[in-house]
Amino acid sequence: MLWEISLLIVAIAFLLLVIFLIPSLTQVRRTARSIEKTTATLHQSLPGILTNLDEITTHVASATNSVSQQVEGVSGVVSKVREMVDDVADFEKTLRTEVESPIVEILGTLTGIVKGVRAFLDALKARD
């Protein structure tokens, strides 16, 4: 009799366990179906996505190459402009050195001549 009661309690516990597990098993089944649908959609969409990704990668590489070439071209132009500016600065220094000194001498001489002429004219006027 004790065995029968124990067996009945075990059977009832097993029945309750099965009843409580039914919703969980149903949810696991739904989740498996959802995963299956998602996997199918992914298998359909993945080739297109990978193709687009390859195209994007190609365009990015092409744009990077183009920008690199343009930067090299601009770098060459900037270098040439820098050389021209240096040449102009050197020419200006040379011109200033070569021309400034004679002009200062000429101005000094002219100033002396003008002062001499004034002194001569003042002396002439003072005589009259």
C-alpha positions as CSV (number, residue, x, y, z in Angstrom):
1,M,0.0,0.0,0.0
2,L,2.9,2.3,0.8
3,W,4.3,1.6,-2.6
4,E,1.0,2.4,-4.3
5,I,0.7,5.8,-2.6
6,S,4.4,6.6,-3.4
7,L,3.8,5.6,-7.0
8,L,0.6,7.7,-7.1
9,I,2.5,10.8,-5.7
10,V,5.3,10.3,-8.3
11,A,2.8,10.0,-11.1
12,I,0.9,13.1,-10.0
13,A,4.3,15.0,-9.7
14,F,5.2,13.8,-13.2
15,L,1.8,14.9,-14.6
16,L,2.2,18.4,-13.0
17,L,5.7,18.6,-14.4
18,V,4.4,17.8,-17.9
19,I,1.6,20.3,-17.5
20,F,4.0,23.1,-16.5
21,L,6.4,22.2,-19.2
22,I,3.8,22.3,-22.1
23,P,3.9,26.1,-22.4
24,S,7.7,26.1,-22.3
25,L,7.9,23.5,-24.9
26,T,5.4,25.4,-27.0
27,Q,7.5,28.5,-26.7
28,V,10.6,26.6,-27.7
29,R,8.8,25.3,-30.7
30,R,7.7,28.8,-31.8
31,T,11.2,30.1,-31.2
32,A,12.6,27.3,-33.4
33,R,10.2,28.2,-36.2
34,S,11.1,31.9,-35.9
35,I,14.8,31.0,-36.1
36,E,14.1,28.9,-39.1
37,K,12.2,31.7,-40.9
38,T,14.9,34.2,-40.0
39,T,17.6,31.8,-41.3
40,A,15.7,31.4,-44.6
41,T,15.3,35.1,-45.0
42,L,19.0,35.6,-44.2
43,H,20.0,33.0,-46.8
44,Q,17.8,34.8,-49.4
45,S,19.1,38.3,-48.5
46,L,22.7,37.5,-47.8
47,P,24.0,37.2,-51.4
48,G,22.5,40.6,-52.3
49,I,24.0,42.2,-49.1
50,L,27.4,40.7,-49.9
51,T,27.2,42.0,-53.5
52,N,26.3,45.5,-52.3
53,L,29.1,45.3,-49.8
54,D,31.6,44.3,-52.5
55,E,30.4,47.3,-54.7
56,I,30.7,49.7,-51.7
57,T,34.2,48.4,-51.0
58,T,35.2,48.8,-54.7
59,H,33.8,52.4,-54.7
60,V,35.6,53.3,-51.5
61,A,38.9,51.9,-52.8
62,S,38.4,53.9,-56.1
63,A,37.5,57.1,-54.2
64,T,40.6,56.6,-51.9
65,N,42.8,56.1,-54.9
66,S,41.4,59.2,-56.7
67,V,41.8,61.3,-53.6
68,S,45.4,60.1,-53.2
69,Q,46.2,61.0,-56.8
70,Q,44.7,64.5,-56.4
71,V,46.6,65.0,-53.1
72,E,49.8,64.1,-55.0
73,G,49.0,66.6,-57.8
74,V,48.2,69.3,-55.3
75,S,51.4,68.6,-53.4
76,G,53.4,69.0,-56.6
77,V,51.7,72.4,-57.3
78,V,52.3,73.6,-53.8
79,S,55.9,72.6,-54.1
80,K,56.3,74.6,-57.3
81,V,54.5,77.6,-55.8
82,R,56.8,77.5,-52.8
83,E,59.8,77.4,-55.1
84,M,58.5,80.4,-57.0
85,V,57.9,82.4,-53.8
86,D,61.4,81.6,-52.7
87,D,62.8,82.7,-56.1
88,V,60.8,86.0,-55.9
89,A,62.0,86.6,-52.3
90,D,65.6,86.0,-53.4
91,F,65.1,88.3,-56.4
92,E,63.7,91.0,-54.1
93,K,66.7,90.7,-51.7
94,T,69.2,90.8,-54.6
95,L,67.4,93.8,-56.1
96,R,67.3,95.6,-52.8
97,T,71.0,95.0,-52.3
98,E,72.0,96.0,-55.8
99,V,69.7,99.0,-56.3
100,E,69.3,100.4,-52.8
101,S,72.9,101.3,-52.2
102,P,73.4,103.2,-55.5
103,I,70.1,105.1,-55.0
104,V,71.0,106.1,-51.5
105,E,74.4,107.4,-52.9
106,I,72.7,109.3,-55.7
107,L,70.2,110.8,-53.3
108,G,73.0,111.8,-51.0
109,T,74.8,113.4,-53.9
110,L,71.7,115.2,-55.1
111,T,71.0,116.5,-51.6
112,G,74.5,117.8,-51.5
113,I,74.2,119.5,-54.9
114,V,70.8,121.0,-53.9
115,K,72.3,122.4,-50.7
116,G,75.3,123.7,-52.7
117,V,73.1,125.4,-55.3
118,R,71.0,126.9,-52.5
119,A,74.0,128.2,-50.7
120,F,75.3,129.7,-54.0
121,L,71.9,131.3,-54.7
122,D,71.7,132.6,-51.2
123,A,75.2,134.0,-51.5
124,L,74.2,135.7,-54.8
125,K,71.1,137.2,-53.3
126,A,73.1,138.4,-50.3
127,R,75.5,140.2,-52.7
128,D,72.8,142.1,-54.4
